[in-house]
Amino acid sequence: YGVQAVWVGPAFRLAACAIPVQIAMELSLHRVELMQGQAMAKGTLRVLPVGKKKGQKVAVGDDSGVLTVFYMKKGEVHVEWKSQPLGREITTVVMQAGKDKLFAGCGQSIHGYSRKGKEFVKIKTNLTETINHLFVDENMIWTGCEYIMNIYDQCKDFGFVMVKDKINDLTCAPIASGDMLSAVVACQDKFVRVYEVEKCFHEFSVEGPATSLGFYGENPAERELRKQAESNVNMLYGTETGVVGLCKVNASAIHRIVNIADRQQRPGMSGPGAGTRRARVSALHTADIVKSGALDILVGREDGNLEVWSLGASGGVSPSSARLEQVPPTLTYEMCLQESIQALGSGNITAGEHNEIVLTTYGGKVLGFTPSHAARDPTGSEMAHLEDAAASSGATSMLSSIVSSKKKFMSQAEENTVKLERDRRHKALEAEVEKLKRDLEKEKVQYQKLSGEQIAMQTTTKVTHRFNLNSEEACYVLTVDSQAPLELISLRADVEVDLLDHEGTGAILSRSKGDPVNPLLATYRMQEPGSRFQIRLRTVEGLHGTISCFALPQTSPKTAHLINLAVKPLSLHEKISDTPQEVPMSELKLSGPFTVSDMHQWLALCVNELPSRPTHDEMSIAYRSTFVGTLLLGRYQKGFASFKSDSITTISVLKDLITKEATARKIQVAINVDVKDETFPRFLELVHPKLAFQHALTQQVRMVEPLREVQLQEGETRFLAPELQMVLQRSTEIQQQFELQPQRLAFLHNIVIAAYRHKWRLRGYQSVEHRVKDLTKLLEAYNMEQIVAFFDEPID
């Protein structure tokens, strides 16, 4: 709706004030398939410390409830030990600080294993929520559930914290004074919090919902000097908006050092809409992969992007020894796996001489990335094809030069290693293919036997989703992740929804004509294999309902997964921490025999990002409309609530919903609305850039063809005015925008008309249709001064 051309969202401002990012792809890593398990949760991978042998072992837990420790020997994966099935999905795997004991969270239980695989402890907690995060230090255990953090000392309750919002990640570090570690919690409400036992020690505002935590270097909880309270802890955090931050934490404060907030370019697009922010950060780790002497930041993202960022120059520059505020981060490696990265680690995995990356994906893959030449051509097929072609053609000059160019970067020893590796892997692959064929035949026979007698009632694959508001584009992003490739996704909604675009695997969109009950009926059919799909859609504020999404993976038997998504009346509002002063606002006051919990439940039906329950006796909220830019401020306590907004539509929506819910509960509520006339010029000023953009499109489209004719005849267009040159450069995009102009203009006109209706309805006028016709004519001709004057005119 023209929003991309005029919108300046928080991440744009962040990118403007952050250090400029340098792109210097210079690192070459080769992918190694290590293992395939069932679906894996976030943080279920750990690399064990170096033992007697050079190669390090890797521990992974998956949804089968089995913890597996494996290692590599001569290029092959060997399983050291497996735990007994724990009966539930493993949700987190950690190592005891400074030791090599493994702990796994499974449901409401904690299981401890020695390096050799012996289960030495099993703790059944009295928690009602699933344990998603763990940290273990000596006899102390910290657990993070959805909203609750518990602390155990020698398996007994020691502390309890009800965190203000959802816990997305948890770790511990020596921050507060004393012997005990402080808990660091990444929260959904855009804060990173530090707790000293049960007391909130620091609260640090970040650029978006905090989703991941890490340390720049080894975890300071493992150092002998961790008891020094004055020492600084260099922490990493990642957000839902794709920003990665490095900050310095100590007992007195948290100080931001550097941000990584660059943007990816969308292929085939130009102009303000071409750059899109990076995806949600799902895993963070540091290791010297580039071999520069300084630690690199490894970033795993929800869209499958793996990135290696270098901070500072070579020579061992670190945050403690240089001012990294003045050193730009450099992207040295990037690749996309097409499925969400769940955990990251590093170490000497393949027993070579390199520091290698190991990671897990949502679908259960355990992958390694190594600079080793032996992994460059895993099966040896590339080299074999070149050598066979050279031999059959008598080693012609071209092919021999290709072969020699391949080999000139390798010593004789490396060349021999590659050839031996090729032969060994070829034999291993042949054996594996034969085994897979036998397993497939066995499964087919078993399935045919079952399908003749029974009907599938339970799914055989895991599907999860995420439904988040993208504040920059003022739209929702629905992300569907599946363990198996997706075949199709169908959408049905009982509320008006505008489908914008989709990302991920290639798909064909088919839309059916809806009806008043189901205005949205659409199906995406996948054209190529892919286990992750993303849909952008925009809701209409003031309307509420449900979107039903049916995801069908390519599995046998066919089973569809139903995902229900709630669309709230103020769905395009996002929570903010800073509120501008001196903004004229209308006010809604409510009083009556309601509790804080009652009002909190009613508000939760209107807006997103509220905690599941009130955390104080008096609560305050602050929201901003991502589309228009209007504000909503509120405070409520037992028996009284006050809400202020510069959008009269927001006030009207709140009044209607709270009245309806209070009536259903038979709670009598006294309502007072103070409508301020000063709010309407500001509201129209906020909508003006979007309306002006859409009306300007008509003029720009008329100029596209004549300007193309000039370009064709003259060949050179430098003599044109800069405005005309811009129209010519963005001609394709302008024509695409113009095709959507009618529905976008109607959408914007409806926002203005709704504000006019609500203004007079809240002042006691039930019908203003005779004036709405005049307003519609003014909007079609569009002159902002005339519309502001129309809003000021009396209705009689």
Secondary structure, DSSP 8 states (H G I E B T S, - for coil): --HHHH---HHHHHHHHS---EE------EEEEEEE-S---TT-EEE----SSSS--EEEE-TTS-EEEEEEETTEEEEEEE----SS-EEEEEE-TTS--EEEEETTEEEEE-TTS-EEEEEE---SS---EEEEETTEEEEE-SSEEEEEETTEEEEEEE-SS-EEEEEEES-SSSSS-EEEEEETTSEEEEEETTEEEEEEE-SS-EEEEEESSS-GGGSGGGG-TT--EEEEEEETTS-EEEEEE-SS-EEEEEEE--EEE-TT--STTSEEE---EEEEEEE--S-SSS-EEEEEETTSEEEEEE-S-TTT--TTTS-GGGS--EEEEEEE-SS-EEEEEEE--SSSSS-EEEEEETTSEEEEEE--GGGTSTTSHHHHHHHHHHHHTTS-HHHHHHHHHHHTTS-HHHHHHHHHHHHHHHHHHHHHHHHHHHHHHHHHHHHHHHHTT----S-SS-EEEEEEEETTTTEEEEEEEESS-EEEEEEEESS-EEEEEEEES-EEEEE----SS--EEEEEEESS--SEEEEEEEE-TT--EEEEEEEEES-SS---EEEEEEE-TTTTEEE-S---SS---EEEEEESS--HHHHHHHHHTT-SS--SS--SSSEEEEEEETTT--EEEEEEETTEEEEEES-HHHHHHHHHHHHHHHHHTT---EEEEE--TTHHHHHHHHHHHHHHHHHHHHHHHHHHHHHHHHHHHHS--TTS-HHHHHHHHTHHHHHHHHHTHHHHHHHHHHHHHHHHHHHHHTTT----HHHHHHHHHHHHH--HHHHHHHHHS---
